[in-house]
């Protein structure tokens, strides 16, 4: 598991084949081949994101594509487009954008 600390600011591309937890800021693109992305409450992300599983507690803007599932917790603030076969939105989550449920989505799409 990789952790991006609260004091880190990344501008560019993040690619991984393992779980990532982000506490800091990322602007650009995040691509996870295997594992999950956890966006901590302190995180601020402005990126195009592709991951098998994604759990959002913090602030996120951009296009999000998940092969398995996206979960917005009660502290999430998300704007953009969500594409996933399953989307869970907890009471209290903020979302502004479009959601597309694609039950036939495959990896690499």
C-alpha positions as CSV (number, residue, x, y, z in Angstrom):
1,X,0.0,0.0,0.0
2,X,1.2,3.5,-0.9
3,X,0.3,6.6,1.1
4,X,0.5,10.1,-0.3
5,X,0.9,12.3,2.8
6,X,-1.1,15.5,3.6
7,X,1.8,17.8,2.8
8,X,2.4,16.3,-0.7
9,X,1.3,18.1,-3.8
10,X,1.6,16.1,-7.0
11,X,1.1,17.7,-10.5
12,X,1.1,15.0,-13.2
13,X,0.5,11.3,-13.5
14,X,0.2,8.8,-10.7
15,X,0.3,5.1,-11.8
16,X,0.2,2.1,-9.4
17,X,-0.5,-1.6,-9.2
18,X,-1.4,-1.5,-5.5
19,X,-3.7,0.2,-3.1
20,X,-3.2,4.0,-2.7
21,X,-4.4,6.3,0.1
22,X,-4.2,10.0,-0.7
23,X,-4.2,12.6,2.1
24,X,-2.6,15.4,0.0
25,X,-3.3,17.0,-3.3
26,X,-3.1,15.5,-6.8
27,X,-3.7,17.4,-10.1
28,X,-3.5,15.5,-13.3
29,X,-4.2,11.8,-13.8
30,X,-4.4,8.8,-11.4
31,X,-4.4,5.2,-12.9
32,X,-4.6,2.1,-10.6
33,X,-4.2,-1.2,-12.4
34,X,-5.0,-3.4,-9.4
35,X,-6.2,-2.5,-5.9
36,X,-8.2,0.4,-4.6
37,X,-7.9,4.2,-4.2
38,X,-8.9,5.8,-1.0
39,X,-9.3,9.5,-1.0
40,X,-8.9,10.7,2.7
41,X,-11.0,13.5,4.2
42,X,-8.0,15.9,3.9
43,X,-7.4,15.1,0.2
44,X,-8.1,17.4,-2.6
45,X,-7.9,15.8,-6.1
46,X,-8.5,17.4,-9.5
47,X,-7.8,14.5,-11.9
48,X,-9.0,12.0,-14.3
49,X,-9.1,8.8,-12.3
50,X,-9.3,5.1,-13.3
51,X,-9.2,2.4,-10.6
52,X,-11.0,-0.9,-9.8
53,X,-12.4,0.4,-6.5
54,X,-12.6,3.9,-5.2
55,X,-13.7,5.3,-1.8
56,X,-14.0,9.0,-1.5
57,X,-14.0,10.8,1.9
58,X,-12.4,14.1,0.7
59,X,-12.8,16.6,-2.2
60,X,-12.5,15.4,-5.8
61,X,-13.2,16.9,-9.3
62,X,-12.8,15.2,-12.6
63,X,-13.8,12.1,-14.6
64,X,-13.9,8.9,-12.6
65,X,-14.0,5.4,-14.0
66,X,-14.1,2.4,-11.7
67,X,-14.2,-1.2,-12.9
68,X,-15.9,-2.5,-9.8
69,X,-17.3,0.2,-7.5
70,X,-17.3,3.9,-6.4
71,X,-18.3,4.9,-2.9
72,X,-19.0,8.5,-1.8
73,X,-19.0,8.6,2.0
74,X,-20.8,11.2,4.1
75,X,-17.8,13.6,4.0
76,X,-17.3,13.3,0.2
77,X,-17.5,16.4,-2.1
78,X,-17.3,15.3,-5.7
79,X,-17.9,17.1,-9.0
80,X,-17.5,15.4,-12.4
81,X,-18.6,12.2,-14.1
82,X,-18.7,8.8,-12.5
83,X,-18.7,5.6,-14.6
84,X,-18.9,2.3,-12.8
85,X,-21.0,-0.8,-12.5
86,X,-21.9,0.2,-8.9
87,X,-22.1,3.6,-7.2
88,X,-22.8,4.0,-3.5
89,X,-23.6,7.4,-2.2
90,X,-23.9,7.8,1.6
91,X,-26.3,10.4,3.2
92,X,-24.4,13.7,3.5
93,X,-22.2,13.2,0.4
94,X,-22.2,16.1,-2.0
95,X,-22.2,15.2,-5.7
96,X,-22.5,17.5,-8.7
97,X,-22.2,15.9,-12.2
98,X,-23.3,12.8,-14.1
99,X,-23.4,9.2,-13.1
100,X,-23.4,6.4,-15.7
101,X,-23.9,2.8,-14.5
102,X,-22.2,0.4,-16.8
103,X,-22.8,-3.1,-15.6
104,X,-20.8,-4.5,-18.6
105,X,-17.7,-2.4,-18.0
106,X,-14.4,-4.3,-18.5
107,X,-10.9,-3.5,-17.5
108,X,-8.9,-1.4,-19.9
109,X,-12.0,0.3,-21.3
